[in-house]
């Protein structure tokens, strides 16, 4: 083969490989993003949080008693819309305790607050995008169905959403849950299964 023939073959091979890559990129499914929801009034400022604000909300350092409520494992992955894991993302959760009280200065419920419940926690995703929390199964309080608030920070991306218990009878009476389409609800619903120690639920977070 002549030099010009080699050059034409190389250019043709390059064009073919470029086209294959482009087609593969175009055919890769784009995942539906996790729907954003309101932060709500009880996102705690740093001064309101326990010094211990790790990913175990059930046990606070220095306290003997664990929090009341049904312990669960909440886990999943942070992914981008192409399905690739997002490493190094900060995932935060916060929720009311088993008595329906938040760890917040403006919270004015009449029930006694569970001083053994951390109320807020955070974790950083690993190379595979995984996050894990030990917390309690959320309970309802006046005006809201059971839910867990979630925030994700990754570079310039920030997502705020809420997780709900799939099939809970109060969901359809909750104004925020009703705003979600059937497809969006599936992305933020918690479905529990038996785990090694506690019930587990897996909810992936899809960010832009």
C-alpha positions in Angstrom: 0.0 0.0 0.0 1.3 3.4 -0.9 1.9 6.2 1.6 -1.3 8.0 0.4 -3.2 4.8 0.7 -2.0 4.3 4.2 -3.0 7.9 5.0 -6.5 7.4 3.5 -6.9 4.2 5.5 -5.8 5.8 8.7 -8.2 8.8 8.2 -11.0 6.4 7.4 -10.3 4.3 10.5 -10.2 7.5 12.6 -13.5 8.7 11.1 -15.1 5.3 11.7 -13.9 5.2 15.4 -15.1 8.7 15.9 -18.5 7.9 14.5 -18.7 4.8 16.7 -17.9 6.8 19.8 -20.4 9.5 18.8 -23.2 6.9 18.2 -22.4 5.2 21.6 -22.6 8.6 23.3 -25.9 9.4 21.6 -27.4 5.9 22.4 -26.4 6.1 26.1 -29.7 6.6 28.0 -30.1 9.9 29.9 -31.3 9.2 33.5 -34.2 11.2 34.9 -33.0 13.6 37.5 -34.1 13.3 41.1 -36.8 15.9 41.6 -36.0 19.0 43.6 -38.2 19.8 46.6 -38.3 22.6 49.2 -35.7 22.7 52.0 -38.4 23.4 54.5 -38.2 25.6 57.6 -36.0 23.3 59.8 -32.7 22.9 58.0 -30.3 23.4 61.0 -27.6 26.0 61.0 -24.1 24.7 62.1 -24.7 26.2 65.5 -27.8 24.1 66.0 -26.1 20.8 65.1 -24.5 18.4 67.6 -20.7 18.4 67.3 -21.2 14.8 66.3 -22.9 15.1 62.9 -21.6 12.0 61.1 -23.7 9.5 59.2 -25.0 7.7 62.3 -28.0 9.8 63.5 -29.0 7.1 66.1 -26.0 7.4 68.4 -24.4 10.6 69.6 -20.8 10.5 70.9 -20.8 10.8 74.7 -24.4 9.7 75.2 -25.2 6.2 76.5 -28.7 5.9 75.1 -29.5 5.4 71.5 -32.3 7.3 69.8 -35.9 6.0 70.0 -37.7 4.9 66.9 -37.2 2.1 64.3 -33.6 2.0 63.2 -33.0 1.8 59.4 -30.1 1.9 57.0 -30.6 4.5 54.2 -28.2 4.1 51.4 -27.7 4.6 47.6 -25.4 6.2 45.1 -25.0 9.7 43.7 -25.0 9.5 39.9 -24.9 12.0 37.1 -27.5 11.9 34.4 -25.4 9.5 32.3 -25.3 7.0 35.2 -21.7 7.6 36.2 -20.9 7.7 39.9 -20.2 11.0 41.5 -17.3 10.7 43.9 -16.6 13.3 46.6 -20.2 14.6 46.8 -21.4 15.7 50.2 -24.8 14.2 51.1 -26.7 15.6 54.1 -30.0 14.4 55.7 -32.1 15.8 58.4 -35.5 14.7 59.9 -37.6 14.9 63.0 -37.1 12.4 65.8 -39.5 9.6 66.8 -41.6 12.2 68.7 -42.1 14.4 65.7 -39.6 17.1 66.8 -36.8 18.7 64.8 -33.4 19.8 66.1 -34.1 23.5 65.3 -34.4 26.7 67.3 -37.7 27.6 65.6 -39.3 24.2 66.2 -42.2 24.6 68.7 -43.8 21.2 69.0 -45.3 20.2 72.4 -43.8 16.7 72.5 -40.5 16.2 74.4 -37.5 16.2 72.0 -35.4 13.0 71.9 -32.0 14.3 73.1 -30.4 11.0 71.8 -31.3 11.7 68.2 -28.7 13.5 66.2 -31.3 15.0 63.8 -28.8 15.9 61.1 -25.9 14.0 59.5 -23.6 14.1 56.5 -21.3 11.8 54.6 -19.0 12.1 51.5 -19.4 9.7 48.7 -16.6 7.3 47.8 -15.2 6.5 44.3 -18.4 4.5 43.5 -20.7 7.3 44.5 -22.1 5.4 47.5 -23.6 7.0 50.6 -24.8 5.3 53.7 -26.7 6.5 56.8 -28.0 4.8 60.0 -31.1 6.7 61.1 -34.7 6.1 62.1 -37.7 5.4 59.9 -39.4 8.8 59.5 -42.6 9.5 61.3 -45.3 12.0 60.6 -46.0 15.2 62.4 -49.0 17.6 62.0 -49.4 18.6 58.4 -46.7 16.3 56.8 -46.4 12.7 55.8 -43.2 10.9 57.0 -40.2 12.1 55.1 -36.4 12.6 55.2 -34.8 15.8 53.9 -31.8 15.4 51.6 -29.2 17.8 50.2 -26.4 16.9 47.8 -23.4 19.2 47.1 -21.0 18.4 44.2 -18.9 21.2 42.7 -21.4 23.8 41.5 -24.3 21.3 41.7 -26.7 21.4 44.6 -29.8 19.3 44.9 -32.4 19.5 47.7 -35.1 16.9 47.9 -37.2 14.7 50.2 -37.6 11.0 50.5 -40.9 9.4 51.3 -42.1 5.9 52.5 -43.6 4.1 49.5 -47.3 3.4 49.9 -47.7 5.3 53.2 -51.4 6.2 53.6 -50.6 9.9 54.4 -48.7 10.5 51.2 -51.7 11.4 49.1 -52.8 14.0 51.6 -49.3 15.6 51.7 -49.1 18.8 49.5 -45.5 18.4 48.6 -45.8 14.7 47.7 -48.9 15.4 45.5 -46.8 17.9 43.4 -44.7 15.0 42.2 -45.6 13.1 39.1 -45.9 9.3 39.3 -42.5 8.9 37.7 -40.9 11.4 40.1 -42.4 9.7 43.1 -40.6 6.5 42.2 -37.3 8.3 42.3 -37.8 9.5 45.9 -39.7 6.7 47.5 -38.1 4.4 50.1 -38.9 0.7 49.9 -37.6 -1.3 52.8 -36.2 -4.8 52.8 -34.6 -7.0 55.5 -30.9 -6.2 56.1 -28.2 -7.8 58.2 -29.1 -5.9 61.3 -31.8 -3.4 60.4 -34.3 -2.8 57.6 -32.6 -1.2 54.6 -33.7 1.1 51.7 -31.7 2.1 48.6 -32.4 5.4 46.9 -30.1 6.7 44.2 -29.7 10.4 43.7 -29.4 11.5 40.1 -27.9 15.0 39.8 -27.2 17.2 36.7 
